């Protein structure tokens, strides 16, 4: 009986110690979260604003930030897409944010919001748009991002006359390398790895220096390092999706590589993958370019607004794009390999 009591005593002590340690760890994690995040409850709309502490956010009065956020309207709208409407939130002359509103109501929209938060997490990379915070309310969610003053690559290449800019060759190279670095970071350096699943020119944003930032993680899928794919419903944007995705429904890093190859063709040709001319001819951008490159006639499909360029560098980027666009996924390079190949083009001008 004495031994049984001693054993019971030790078991009780071990259980209490285990539970206590778990409580202490939970408290420490919560306090760490509090140090990193500032939470403001909005009693008027029953919402909650969470801002991630950073040097940029230190000088802000959060009550004013919340008040201005609640007053966003159509006149502040700067874009929209399948996963929400984006507004410009101006705090003062020097501080502005991009706010993406996602209406609640469907489980998929809520999952998109959760995926974006989970994917963005603590990501800090010069080629990925910074998430500064979020707001949750009963009928909608908001994601608060760094504002990109030069908009999207899509608008620069294909937008209205006022949006379009003539991009010179060094700028196009810099955009290609920056976007590739951002995607490579998601694929290789994040734990768990992140498959973006919607790489396209409208999701590559440009900062004040025309540096590329990857954005919009509403479809992103987290993948443990030892896995090769994640089975999903087919989602993404027509013209950018890898051919195997329609057959297998499997999201893979090589699918992102294919989509990036399409973006490279956009940078080279100045044409959308869904250009009306392709639809009328029953073809697509990828097929059209492959045929031209096989005949060594790259200069005939190059964007007419490109005036000065080294032909050998242009041909090299066409070849990298076609590697990314291989129909067999295993023959495509990884994004880390794509970055290395692009960096070799003009290392003195690509910082």
C-alpha positions, 0 to 999 in steps of 0.5 A, a space after each residue: 500500500 505504501 508503494 502504491 501511495 508513493 507512486 500515486 503521489 509521483 503521478 499526481 506531481 508529474 501531472 500537475 507539473 505538466 499542466 502547469 508548464 503548459 499553462 505557463 507556455 500558453 501565457 508566454 505565447 499569448 504575451 509574446 502575441 500581445 507584444 507583437 500585436 495591438 488589439 482594438 475592440 470596436 463596440 459600434 460595429 462589434 468588430 476587432 482591429 489587430 495591428 502588427 507592431 512595426 516601426 511604421 505603425 508606432 506613430 499612428 493613433 489607432 483610434 483615428 486609424 479605425 475611424 478612417 477605416 470605417 469611412 472607406 467608400 467607393 471613391 477610395 476603391 483602387 481595385 477588385 477581384 474574385 477575392 475582394 475589393 481593395 481600397 486606399 486608406 490615407 492616414 496623412 500625406 506620408 502614410 497610406 495603406 491598401 485595405 482589402 475587404 472580404 464580405 463574409 457569408 460563404 465558407 469559401 470566403 472565410 477560408 480565403 481570409 484565414 488562408 491569407 492570414 495564415 500564409 502571410 503570418 510573419 513573412 517579411 521579404 522585400 518581394 512580398 507585400 507586407 501585411 500590417 494587420 486585419 479587422 474582423 466584423 460580423 459581416 466582413 473582414 479586412 486585410 490591411 496591407 502596405 500600399 504599392 504606389 505603382 499598382 500591378 504589373 497587369 495595369 502597367 502592361 495592359 491597363 488604360 492609357 493613364 495606367 500603362 507605362 513604357 517599361 524599359 528592358 532593365 526594369 522588366 528584368 528587375 521585375 522578373 527577378 523580384 517576382 521570382 525571388 518572392 515566389 522562391 521564398 514561399 516555395 523554399 524558405 517558408 515553413 510550411 512551404 506555401 504554394 501561391 496557386 494564383 500567380 499572375 500579373 495582377 498579383 505582382 505589385 510594384 513599389 515606388 522603385 518599380 520593385 516587384 512584390 507578390 500579393 494576394 494569398 486568398 488561394 494559397 495552400 500551406 504544404 509540409 516540406 515532405 509533401 509534393 502536392 495538395 489536392 484541391 478544387 481547381 481554382 486560379 485564373 484561366 490562361 495561367 493554370 498549368 495543364 496538369 492541374 485540370 487533370 489531377 486537381 493537385 496544387 504543386 510548386 511546379 504549377 506556380 512555376 508554370 504560371 510564372 512562365 506565363 508572366 515572363 511571356 507577358 513581360 516579353 510580349 506585352 500581351 495578355 494570356 487571354 488576348 482576344 486575338 488568341 481566342 479568335 485564332 483558337 490558340 493561346 499566348 503559350 502556344 503562339 510564343 512556342 511556335 515563334 521561338 522554335 523558328 528563332 523569330 523571337 524579335 517578331 513577338 517582342 513588345 513593340 514598346 521596347 525600343 532598346 534591348 540586347 537580343 541575346 538577353 531577350 532570347 535567354 529570358 524567352 528560353 527560361 520562360 519556355 523551361 517554366 512552361 514545359 508540359 511535363 512538370 518534372 522537366 520544369 525548373 524550381 523557382 530557386 533555379 529560375 532565380 539563379 538563371 534570371 540573375 545571370 542575365 544582368 547581375 550588375 543592374 539587378 540588385 
